Amino acid sequence: MMAMLFACRVVEERTKFDQVPRLLKQQVADIIIKDFGMPELVPAEFGGTAE
């Protein structure tokens, strides 16, 4: 539930990915990539394409 909240906030640009709590980052990254189809918002270390 919290991961989805943070994912929505990152997609809406209300929160930056680096502000996501450490323990939720991988879950948030997976949601952003798989559910929202926006890998450009996720750093490469978490499977995205952002630098």
Backbone as CSV, one residue per row, in Angstrom:
resi,resn,N_x,N_y,N_z,CA_x,CA_y,CA_z,C_x,C_y,C_z
1,MET,0.819,-1.189,0.000,0.000,0.000,0.000,0.872,1.265,0.000
2,MET,1.859,1.313,0.853,2.744,2.479,0.921,3.572,2.598,-0.357
3,ALA,3.975,1.463,-0.919,4.757,1.496,-2.148,3.938,2.112,-3.279
4,MET,2.671,1.777,-3.370,1.800,2.347,-4.405,1.631,3.843,-4.186
5,LEU,1.500,4.259,-2.946,1.386,5.685,-2.639,2.621,6.443,-3.125
6,PHE,3.798,5.937,-2.791,5.030,6.598,-3.215,5.192,6.549,-4.730
7,ALA,4.816,5.440,-5.341,4.909,5.341,-6.796,4.036,6.402,-7.464
8,CYS,2.831,6.576,-6.969,1.937,7.599,-7.519,2.531,8.984,-7.338
9,ARG,3.104,9.235,-6.174,3.693,10.556,-5.910,4.894,10.823,-6.817
10,VAL,5.694,9.794,-7.096,6.841,9.961,-7.989,6.358,10.228,-9.408
11,VAL,5.376,9.486,-9.875,4.842,9.664,-11.221,4.222,11.057,-11.374
12,GLU,3.561,11.529,-10.342,2.940,12.864,-10.373,3.953,13.980,-10.122
13,GLU,5.207,13.616,-9.896,6.303,14.549,-9.626,6.096,15.349,-8.345
14,ARG,5.411,14.749,-7.385,5.238,15.381,-6.081,6.356,14.954,-5.129
15,THR,7.010,13.851,-5.454,8.129,13.312,-4.675,9.187,12.826,-5.649
16,LYS,10.449,13.033,-5.316,11.536,12.517,-6.150,11.849,11.097,-5.700
17,PHE,12.333,10.281,-6.645,12.601,8.884,-6.319,13.593,8.756,-5.170
18,ASP,14.566,9.640,-5.098,15.560,9.539,-4.024,14.982,9.876,-2.649
19,GLN,13.763,10.407,-2.591,13.105,10.697,-1.321,12.280,9.512,-0.806
20,VAL,12.139,8.487,-1.624,11.397,7.289,-1.217,12.202,6.562,-0.142
21,PRO,11.540,6.104,0.926,12.265,5.361,1.970,13.026,4.167,1.386
22,ARG,14.216,3.949,1.914,15.127,2.910,1.419,14.462,1.545,1.295
23,LEU,13.691,1.149,2.273,13.092,-0.185,2.263,11.974,-0.339,1.217
24,LEU,11.475,0.768,0.703,10.395,0.709,-0.278,10.863,0.945,-1.710
25,LYS,12.113,1.351,-1.884,12.580,1.757,-3.210,12.397,0.687,-4.278
26,GLN,12.752,-0.556,-4.014,12.635,-1.599,-5.041,11.176,-1.851,-5.381
27,GLN,10.305,-1.878,-4.391,8.878,-2.085,-4.650,8.306,-0.930,-5.459
28,VAL,8.676,0.287,-5.098,8.207,1.468,-5.824,8.719,1.427,-7.258
29,ALA,9.980,1.076,-7.431,10.555,0.978,-8.772,9.790,-0.039,-9.616
30,ASP,9.485,-1.191,-9.050,8.756,-2.222,-9.786,7.374,-1.723,-10.215
31,ILE,6.691,-1.005,-9.338,5.362,-0.483,-9.659,5.456,0.557,-10.774
32,ILE,6.422,1.453,-10.657,6.562,2.505,-11.669,6.874,1.901,-13.037
33,ILE,7.720,0.894,-13.059,8.112,0.276,-14.329,7.005,-0.612,-14.889
34,LYS,6.478,-1.516,-14.074,5.521,-2.509,-14.570,4.103,-1.961,-14.704
35,ASP,3.622,-1.218,-13.711,2.242,-0.750,-13.730,2.064,0.561,-14.496
36,PHE,3.007,1.482,-14.327,2.890,2.783,-14.984,3.659,2.843,-16.301
37,GLY,4.584,1.910,-16.524,5.348,1.893,-17.768,6.231,3.114,-17.951
38,MET,6.861,3.557,-16.861,7.688,4.762,-16.914,9.082,4.502,-16.332
39,PRO,9.876,3.650,-16.979,11.200,3.331,-16.434,12.145,4.524,-16.397
40,GLU,11.828,5.580,-17.136,12.689,6.765,-17.147,12.681,7.509,-15.804
41,LEU,11.759,7.174,-14.923,11.702,7.804,-13.601,12.483,7.036,-12.543
42,VAL,12.973,5.846,-12.913,13.630,4.960,-11.956,15.121,4.848,-12.284
43,PRO,15.987,5.018,-11.270,17.433,4.867,-11.505,17.785,3.465,-12.010
44,ALA,18.873,3.376,-12.760,19.308,2.104,-13.342,19.562,1.032,-12.290
45,GLU,20.028,1.415,-11.123,20.307,0.430,-10.072,19.050,-0.306,-9.590
46,PHE,17.877,0.262,-9.893,16.610,-0.372,-9.512,15.855,-0.888,-10.730
47,GLY,16.530,-0.958,-11.883,15.935,-1.530,-13.067,15.366,-0.533,-14.052
48,GLY,15.501,0.740,-13.789,14.978,1.765,-14.685,16.016,2.254,-15.666
49,THR,15.704,3.369,-16.313,16.624,3.920,-17.302,17.125,5.310,-16.942
50,ALA,16.711,5.861,-15.801,17.193,7.173,-15.368,18.653,7.083,-14.946
51,GLU,19.361,8.167,-15.139,20.791,8.161,-14.782,21.043,8.858,-13.489
